[in-house]
């Protein structure tokens, strides 16, 4: 059973999510919160598997609430919901440690599948938004030489993470950064999907990524997504 905390400043929106989730035998709603500060408090008290987090709320928004939940070391994982695709806060939420990003108008089955995936330790970004989100990411993140990681300590840390990767693992990370699914990477590299899943797990471990979304962020921050050519057959 997946436990969920619903965070939204609109009571009717919370009610709608509660009705949907409680109708599913695999999920149970353990609580609600109407703003970010309450979300942080209730997450600590209730320890839900997944926090369904709205972004735009008065007072503490969903980005800051996500940052605090992740920084606390909580086992709870955050799935961000927003009304706007490529919301100006979406990247900030993922950088803050959210494990997923979906639109509020997602189909019920998509939302439930996203909650299950995040609870299982996977990362979720709405398929239709993945590549556009990454394109926005590319525009916002400066070239490595200009980025904060260009400092000696940061650069050394970034280089160490990449140095831990084998050539094949580097190819897999580069493909992940382009928004490809495991199936698409398998086809591109002429490998089985199960083999790609193994490589993805190794990549996450070697670079110290929380999940797939975090791995993509690291790929752009370290420059691997900019400098590596797309893998060829």
ABEGO torsion letter per residue (X at the ends): XBBBBBBBABAAAAAAAAAAAAABAABBBAEBBABAAAAAAAAAAAGBABBBBBABBBEBBAAAAAAAAAAAGBABBBBBBBABBGBAAAAAAAAAGBABBBBAABBAAAAAAAAAAAAAGBBBBBAAAAAAAAAAAAAABBBAAABAAABAAAAAAAAAAAAABBAAAAAAAAAAAAGBBAAAAAAAAGBBAAAAAAAAAAAAAAAGBABAAAAAAAAAAAGAAAABBBBBX
